[in-house]
Each structure stands twice: as C-alpha cells, then as structure tokens.
Amino acid sequence: MGEFVDAALSFPTVLFSFLLVVVVAYWLVAAFGVLDVDDGAQLDSFGLPLPVVATVLIVVTWFAALVGTVLTGAGLIRWAVLGSAVLIGVGATGLAAIPLRKLLSGGRRSTRTDFVGRTCVIRTGTVSQTFGQAEVTAADGSSAVVQVRQPGRDELTNGSTAVIFDYDSDGEFFWVTPLDIK
C-alpha cells in the first residue's frame, strides 16, 4: 500500500492525483443532487458533456501516469511519462467518446419541429389549405407520414416534392411549399 501512495504522490502522477480528487468530489456532489449535471454543455471535439469528457480524460491519464511512475525510475524519464500519459489519456478519451456519444445521445427526444426545413413527398391526391399528407424522412433515416397544408394555391399532387417551412402546433400540421428543382 505504501508503494501505491508513494507512486500516486510522485511526479508526474501527483498532478493528476489532485485532479482525480476533484473529479471524484464533483461526481459525489452531483450524485447527492447538489449539482445539476448540465447535459447541454458540450466539448466540441468529442460532442459530449464536459464533465464526462473531463472525467474519462483525468482517470485514464492518472492511471497511465501511475503505471509509468511505477515502471520507471526517477529523473528525466518522468517527463516522458508525463507526456505519454497525456497522449494515452487523450487517445483513450477519443476512443471512449464513440460509444459514450451513442449512449448519452439516446436521451434526446425528437420533436415535430425537427422536420422543419426538410423536403417531403406528397402522398395525397392534392394539398390545400385544409387537407393533405406527405412523407418526410427524419435525420435518423426513419420516415413518417405527416399532415400538411399549403398557404397558396400551388399544384401539389401525389408524388410532388415540397419543403416543410413551418409547424402549426394548434392544428398539428406542417406548412409546405412546392420545391422546384430544375
């Protein structure tokens, strides 16, 4: 046990030991509901909440520094351990981000406004100000048949392509306009 404590308090591991204590304290406070973990805070390079990325990065880097400290002697080689531990931490965080992003993004719920700006294919004989349906494809590749209306008198018939430009939450339908691709 003494060798573990010595390694954890030796350079370069001690730099990450302090950060590891901060991370553990953060998650303990968050677990008791004192802090609200902000799922909206994103780290651009990984697309995950910052507390999750920081935790993975610090834990992996701390462990790599600890192993490097135990395996090497004192001296300048410890600077190489520091650099290697940081590289291993960043690399492992990047690899861990792939499954974590899929796991954590499952909580986002799709809304009807996600269809605004998408193209759709008319599935009824005509679309008017009071009637019409169209098939639209979501970002995940799934499709849905939705109620659509048009503000004008453009000819929108079965098979026509249109653009969804607004959603009417009171009437629960989408406003569409013809898409002229020539």
N, C-alpha and C positions, 0 to 999 in steps of 0.2 A: 504494500500500500504506500510505503514511503517513496518508492521509486516512481509511482504514478503521480504523487503530489509534486515531487521534485521535477518531473518532466512537464507537468501542467503549469508549473510556476517558473519554468526556464524559458529563455528566449529561443525561438520566436513564439512558442505556444502560449506564453503568458499574455501576449497581445490579444489572442483570440479567446483566451480563458475569460478575460474581463467581458468581452462581447457576448460570450456564451451565457454568462451570468445575467446580463441584461436581457437576452432573448428569453431565457427561462423565466425571469421575473415578469416580462411582458406577457407571456402566454399564461402564467399563473393568474395575473391580474385580469386578463381577458376571460379566462375560464370562470372566474367568480363574478363576471358581469360588470366589473367596474369600468372596463373599457369596451367600446363598441368597435369591433374589428371592421374596418372600412373596406368592404369588398370592391368599392369603386376606385380605390387607389391602385393605379396600375403602374408597373415598371415597363416602359416602352419596349425594351429589348426582349423581355420574356412574356409580356402580356398577362402577368399575374399580379395579385395584390402584393404590395411592397413588403408587408410583414412576412408573408410566406416565402418570398424570394430571399429576403434577408436571413430568415431562419435556416433555410437549406444551405445558403452560402456560408454562413458562420459555422454551422455544425460540421459540414464537410471540411471546411478549411481548418477548423480547430482539430479535427481528428487527423487530418493529413499532417499538420504541424506536430501533433503529439507523436505520431508514429515516426516521423522524420527525426524528431528530437531524441527519441529512444534509440533509434538505429544509428545515429551519427554521434561523433564526439563533439567536443567544444571547439570553438574557433570560427573561422570564416565560413566553414561549411554550413553553419546555421543560417547564414544569409541565403544560401542556395535552398535550404529547407523552407525558408520564408517564401521565396519566390515560387518554388514548386508547389507549396501548399496553396497559395493563392490561385495558381493556374489550375490545380486539381479542383479547387472549390468552384471556380467559375465554370470549368468544363462540366463538372457533375451537376451543377445547378442548371446549366443549359440542357443537359440530358433529362434531368428530372422535370423540367418545365413542360416537356411534351405531354406526359401522362397527367401531370397536375393541371395543366390548362384544360384538358378534356374533362377531368374530374370536377374542377371548380366551375367550369362554364355551364355545366348541366343545370345550375340553379336559375339561369336567366330564362325568364318566360317570354315567349313570343307574344307580340301584340298585333292587333289588326293594322295599326299604323305602319308596321314593318313592310306592308305591301305597297305603301305609297311610293311612287317613283318607279315601280316595276311595270313591265309590259304584261298584257293578258290577252287571251284569245276568247272572243265572244262565242258562247255556246248556245245562245237562244237565237231564234229567227231574226230578232231585231232588238235594239236597245232604245228606250225612250226615256223621258223624264220620270216615268213611274214604273218601268219594268225592264228587266234584263239580268242575265247571268254571264259570268266569264270564268275561265280557268286561269289561275295565276300560280306561278312557281315560286316557292319561298327560297330563301338563301341556303337552306339545308338540302334543297333538291326536292322536297315534298311539294305536292300540288294541292290546290283547294279550289272548289267551285264557290264563287262569292257573288253576292247581289251587287249589280252595277247599275248606274244611271248616267245619262249624259245631259248636260245643260242645254245643248243646242238641238239642231235637227239633222245632224250629220248622219250619213248612212253607215250604220254599224250592224252588220248581219253576221250570221253564223260563219265562223272561220276568220273574221276580221281581227286584225291586231289593234289593240288600243293601249293607252298609257293610263295608269291609275294616278290621278293627281291630288286626290283628297279623300278623306273618310268622314262620313256623316254619322256621328255616334248616336244621334237621336233616331234616325231612320235605319241605322245599322246597314249602310250600303256604301259603296265606293263610287266616287265620281270618275268618269273616264272620258277620254277624248281620243279620236282616231289617231293612229300612228301612220303617217305617210312615209314609207321607205321606198325610195325610187332610185 
